[in-house]
Amino acid sequence: MHGWSAEVERLAGDVLDYARDRVRLDPVPLDGPRSAAELETSAGQTITPGGIGGAAALRLFSEVLAPACISTDHPRNLSFIPCAPTELSMLFDLVVGASSIYGGSWLEGAGAVFAENQALRWIADLAGLPSGAGGVFVQGGTIANLSALVAARDAARRRAPGSSAPATAPELSSVGRPEGARPDPRWAIVVSPEAHSSLASAAGVMDVDRVVAEVGPDRRLTGEAVRRVVAEVESDGRHRVFAVVATAGTTNLGIVDDIASVADAASDLEIWLHVDGAYGAAALAAPSARGLFEGIERADSLCVDPHKWLFAPFDCAALLYRDPELARRAHTQHAGYLEVLQSGSDWNPSDYAIQLTRRARGLPFWFSLASYGTDRYAASVERTLEVARHAARSVSERPGFELVVWPDLSVVCFRRAGWTRQRYLEWSERLRLEEVAFVTPSTVDGETVGRFAVVNPTTTEADIDVILDTMTE
Ligand SMILES: *Cc1c(COP(=O)(O)O)cnc(C)c1O
């Protein structure tokens, strides 16, 4: 198998041609899913003892499999949070794939880690985190949020009165329900009702309780609400809150919490402030939005997904800690064969999240950022904000349309008067099948609404209006 044969030589050309053509394609086809039965019919059994050969496998991919995957970089893909990687970031992903770099340790991947760390530093500087801040690129906001909260709980356990400060085995701490008269308090995190679903998942994985603070009509989490709910749940001694999560750009509506007041509360209550900026904190790069994030510089940890709004390919989430040492203590894996990595002061990315082996997944982002420069990143984020503001204006001006809230960032939710959920779903499906656009509805307070998430600088005002024009009575 291994070895550069004549067949590999031929396929190298074909694979690189395919990749170049896909990156160059403009417009990209929207494409869309097929049923498993259809794919079974078209693709058949691809795994065989003798192999079908690279040419056939590549043909299957390009003719059957790839068209059954929606192009997340299509300018009219405004569903969920799409992805709009730069040409250079996509091309460099090929280079990373070709380079067999182990990105988990400095010993093995120093050059890659050095470059990734400079890209992380750019984000840390945008947020105003201190010079000692640092972190790692992980798979996504989900793992970033979980990793940050695990570090936060570990720090709280070590500080907790009577804590035995376990060095390497936090599961041995006193939290949980040991036998005895009075159960230890349960660890808890505070979130807003608008916080991302991954935080419920993280709380479940960690077996901690998730306390939901109230928000006012503007849906922003405030320090006051955090103080109130912490006092309430800690009053009977059954909970101990160790972290609060502020969202810097909610996924559904793009709302940025009142981070400054939440930071005040966190510091008074001596709890960890995690800022979930997986989607929205990319707008730190945009001067017109920077003011929304006041207080973010006080985060103990912060995540931003370059695969969402910083033009990197999947999968790439930046996780930063104010004091990385706290994360290192929580996450470093220990084993005889790993000791060699832990002897010095080397920066080992694997020590800062739940992972060991890791792809140097920050490199495509680094390459693009280094090549184009940060000014063009700022301009591209601004461009998406402009188009989102156009969408908000266009919606406001159309009879029968109503904005849910004026967008802080680049997510725009709106109502179409008289439309039922069924109507939204049929409209969405029709647009997808006709390859006009991929726009899935969302739900706000139980009501189905239209939703655009604009993270692609090639999405234009005209794209928005073409889509809105299809929402006739
Ligand atoms: C998308 C998102 C996440 C989860 O990130 P993944 O990269 O999908 O794992 C977490 N928080 C917020 C606010 C998000 O928008």
The ligand as an SDF file (V2000), in Angstrom:
LIG
                    3D

 15 15  0  0  0  0  0  0  0  0999 V2000
  -21.8120   26.7500   17.5580 C   0  0  0  0  0  0  0  0  0  0  0  0
  -21.7860   27.1190   18.9730 C   0  0  0  0  0  0  0  0  0  0  0  0
  -21.2620   26.2490   19.9300 C   0  0  0  0  0  0  0  0  0  0  0  0
  -20.8150   24.8650   19.5870 C   0  0  0  0  0  0  0  0  0  0  0  0
  -19.7260   24.8960   18.7250 O   0  0  0  0  0  0  0  0  0  0  0  0
  -19.3770   23.6570   17.7880 P   0  0  0  0  0  0  0  0  0  0  0  0
  -18.1890   24.1580   17.0590 O   0  0  0  0  0  0  0  0  0  0  0  0
  -20.5780   23.4390   16.9090 O   0  0  0  0  0  0  0  0  0  0  0  0
  -19.1030   22.4900   18.6670 O   0  0  0  0  0  0  0  0  0  0  0  0
  -21.1900   26.6870   21.2350 C   0  0  0  0  0  0  0  0  0  0  0  0
  -21.6180   27.8950   21.5670 N   0  0  0  0  0  0  0  0  0  0  0  0
  -22.1480   28.7640   20.6780 C   0  0  0  0  0  0  0  0  0  0  0  0
  -22.5950   30.1030   21.1460 C   0  0  0  0  0  0  0  0  0  0  0  0
  -22.2430   28.3940   19.3390 C   0  0  0  0  0  0  0  0  0  0  0  0
  -22.7680   29.2500   18.4590 O   0  0  0  0  0  0  0  0  0  0  0  0
  1  2  1  0
  2  3  1  0
  2 14  2  0
  3  4  1  0
  3 10  2  0
  4  5  1  0
  5  6  1  0
  6  7  2  0
  6  8  1  0
  6  9  1  0
 10 11  1  0
 11 12  2  0
 12 13  1  0
 12 14  1  0
 14 15  1  0
M  END
$$$$
